[in-house]
């Protein structure tokens, strides 16, 4: 049965095209959906010198924690793309959230010992870290966003696992978000896919400001944290993808469509 909501708006990240973005679009298009990409955020790298100093002291660390593509980019920027600095880190354990972050770490940092791509969120990665990292180990280096939740840091500290957290980038709303979103504001029902709490915050604020007909929006979340952000914003969540990958998203959307059809015939 063809979906009533044929258009999907992917609310994520910045404007540049990535392999990860293209994978989502390809998967959804193959299933019969039309996709729009809404650049929602922009990023400002900070504390670069501090991060560089840590990278130069690789022998002081057990490994890396990477929860986003931006964290990988922050390391690349801090290292000056200097292979001499990055080389010692290549064989150290790198704990990544999701396959996209792992793939980016491998291609841009040369990481050879990536762990955790099956972890779909910070909570799952925290559990993996607690199970695999010894309390006697050296600290883990954790570059992250200024709005990153403290799930990983608190979990590790609570289990006596040392972590060196550095705010490596700031997450800000895209300067063109309001105008880009206005182009999508019509009466055609759409599925809005939210990839992070920050995308929820900025997109929902504009939708409400412009008095957009929210009944035409079917909200889908990537992961439980983003789902909670949608609930807190007052929007009903139609589906939640269990992991940050295209097939999990498609399965969540399909399940939501089936449940909606079933409810109509009850």
C-alpha positions in Angstrom: 0.0 0.0 0.0 1.4 3.4 -1.0 2.1 5.7 1.9 -0.2 8.7 2.3 2.8 10.8 3.4 4.9 10.6 0.3 7.3 13.4 1.1 10.1 13.1 3.7 12.0 16.1 5.1 15.4 15.1 6.5 16.2 17.7 9.2 19.9 17.3 10.0 23.3 18.8 10.0 24.7 21.4 7.6 24.3 22.0 3.9 27.2 19.9 2.5 26.2 16.6 0.9 27.6 13.5 2.6 27.7 9.8 1.9 25.5 9.3 4.9 22.9 11.8 3.7 22.9 10.2 0.2 22.3 6.8 1.8 19.2 8.0 3.6 17.8 9.6 0.4 18.6 6.5 -1.7 16.9 4.1 0.7 13.8 6.3 1.1 13.5 6.9 -2.6 13.7 3.2 -3.4 10.7 2.7 -1.0 8.7 5.2 -2.9 9.2 8.4 -0.9 10.3 11.8 -2.2 13.0 13.4 -0.1 13.8 17.0 0.8 16.9 17.9 2.8 16.6 20.7 5.3 20.0 22.0 6.5 19.2 22.8 10.1 22.5 23.4 11.9 25.9 25.1 11.5 29.0 24.5 13.5 31.8 26.6 15.0 35.0 24.9 16.1 36.4 26.0 19.5 39.2 25.1 21.9 41.3 23.9 18.9 44.6 24.6 20.7 43.5 22.6 23.7 42.5 19.7 21.6 45.8 19.8 19.7 47.7 19.7 22.9 45.8 16.5 23.9 46.5 14.9 20.5 50.2 15.6 20.9 50.1 13.6 24.1 48.7 10.3 22.7 50.7 8.2 25.1 48.6 9.8 27.9 45.3 8.3 26.6 43.7 5.0 26.2 41.6 5.9 23.2 39.0 8.2 21.7 35.2 8.7 22.1 33.5 10.0 18.9 29.8 10.7 18.9 29.5 12.7 15.7 31.1 13.6 12.4 31.9 17.0 13.8 34.1 15.5 16.5 36.1 13.8 13.8 36.4 17.1 11.9 37.5 18.9 15.1 40.3 16.4 15.5 41.3 16.9 11.8 41.3 20.7 12.3 43.3 20.5 15.6 45.9 18.2 14.0 46.3 20.4 11.0 45.9 17.2 9.0 49.4 16.3 10.2 49.9 12.6 9.8 52.7 12.8 12.4 50.2 13.8 15.1 47.4 11.5 13.9 49.6 8.4 13.4 49.8 7.3 17.1 46.1 7.5 17.4 45.3 5.1 14.5 45.8 2.0 16.5 44.2 3.2 19.7 40.6 2.1 20.4 38.1 4.6 18.9 34.6 4.2 20.3 32.0 5.5 17.8 28.2 6.1 17.9 26.8 4.5 14.7 28.3 3.3 11.4 28.4 6.7 9.8 30.7 8.1 12.5 32.9 5.0 12.4 33.2 5.3 8.6 34.2 8.9 8.8 36.8 8.2 11.5 38.3 5.6 9.3 38.4 7.7 6.2 39.5 11.0 7.8 41.7 9.9 10.7 42.9 6.6 9.5 41.5 4.9 12.6 42.1 1.1 12.5 40.6 0.0 15.8 37.0 1.3 15.7 34.5 -0.1 18.2 30.8 0.4 18.8 29.2 1.1 15.4 26.3 -1.0 16.5 25.6 1.5 19.4 22.8 3.7 18.2 23.1 6.4 20.9 25.2 7.7 23.7 23.5 5.5 26.3 24.3 2.3 24.4 27.9 3.4 23.8 28.3 4.2 27.5 27.2 0.7 28.3 29.8 -0.7 25.9 32.5 1.5 27.3 31.8 0.3 30.9 31.9 -3.3 29.8 35.1 -3.0 27.8 37.3 -0.3 29.5 39.2 -1.1 32.7 39.1 1.3 35.6 42.9 1.2 35.6 43.1 2.4 32.0 44.4 5.8 31.0 41.8 8.5 30.2 39.6 8.4 27.1 39.7 11.6 25.1 36.2 12.9 24.3 35.8 15.9 22.0 32.2 16.9 21.8 29.6 19.7 21.2 28.8 22.4 23.7 25.2 21.1 23.8 26.1 17.5 24.1 24.3 15.6 26.9 26.4 14.4 29.8 25.3 10.7 29.4 28.8 9.4 28.5 30.7 11.5 30.9 28.4 10.8 33.9 28.3 7.0 33.2 32.0 6.7 32.9 32.7 8.8 36.0 30.2 6.8 37.9 32.1 3.7 37.0 35.5 5.1 37.8 36.6 5.2 34.2 38.6 8.3 33.4 37.6 10.6 30.6 39.0 13.9 29.3 36.1 15.9 27.8 36.8 18.9 25.6 34.1 21.0 24.0 35.4 21.1 20.5 32.6 22.7 18.6 29.4 24.8 19.1 26.1 23.8 17.5 24.1 26.7 16.1 21.0 27.0 14.0 21.6 27.5 10.3 21.4 31.1 9.2 19.1 30.2 6.3 16.9 27.8 8.3 13.8 30.0 8.4 13.9 30.8 4.7 14.7 27.2 3.7 11.9 25.9 5.9 9.4 28.4 4.5 9.9 26.8 1.0 8.6 23.6 2.5 5.6 25.1 4.2 2.5 24.1 2.2 -0.6 21.9 2.8 1.0 18.7 1.6 1.4 16.2 4.4 5.1 15.5 5.2 7.2 13.3 7.4 9.7 15.3 9.2 12.7 13.2 10.4 14.6 14.7 13.3 18.2 13.6 13.9 19.0 15.3 17.2 17.4 17.4 20.0 18.9 20.5 18.6 17.2 20.0 15.2 13.9 19.6 17.1 14.5 22.8 19.0 15.2 25.0 16.0 12.7 23.5 13.5 9.8 23.3 15.9 10.3 26.9 17.1 10.0 28.2 13.5 7.0 25.9 12.6 5.1 27.3 15.6 6.2 30.9 14.9 4.9 30.6 11.4 1.7 28.9 12.6 2.3 26.1 10.2 -0.5 23.4 10.1 1.1 20.9 12.5 -1.5 18.2 11.7 0.2 17.9 8.3 3.5 17.0 10.0 4.3 13.4 10.9 7.3 13.6 13.3 9.8 10.8 13.3 12.8 10.6 15.6 16.2 9.1 15.3 16.8 7.6 18.7 15.1 7.9 22.1 16.7 11.2 23.1 15.4 13.0 20.0 12.0 11.3 20.6 11.9 12.8 24.1 12.8 16.2 22.7 9.8 16.0 20.4 7.5 15.0 23.2 8.8 17.9 25.3 8.0 20.2 22.4 4.4 19.1 22.4 4.6 17.2 19.1 3.2 13.7 18.8 5.9 11.2 17.7 4.7 8.8 15.0 7.8 6.6 14.9 11.3 6.3 16.4 14.2 4.6 14.6 16.2 2.4 16.9 19.5 3.2 15.3 20.9 6.1 13.2 20.9 4.3 9.9 18.7 4.4 6.7 17.1 0.9 7.1 16.2 1.5 10.7 14.5 4.8 9.7 12.6 3.1 6.8 11.4 0.3 9.1 10.2 2.9 11.7 8.3 4.8 9.0 6.8 1.7 7.6 5.7 0.5 11.0 4.0 3.9 11.7 2.2 3.7 8.3 0.9 0.2 9.1 -0.2 1.2 12.6 -2.1 4.2 11.2 -3.9 2.0 8.7 -4.8 -0.6 11.3 -6.2 2.1 13.6 -8.5 3.3 10.9 -10.0 -0.1 10.5 -10.5 -0.8 14.2 
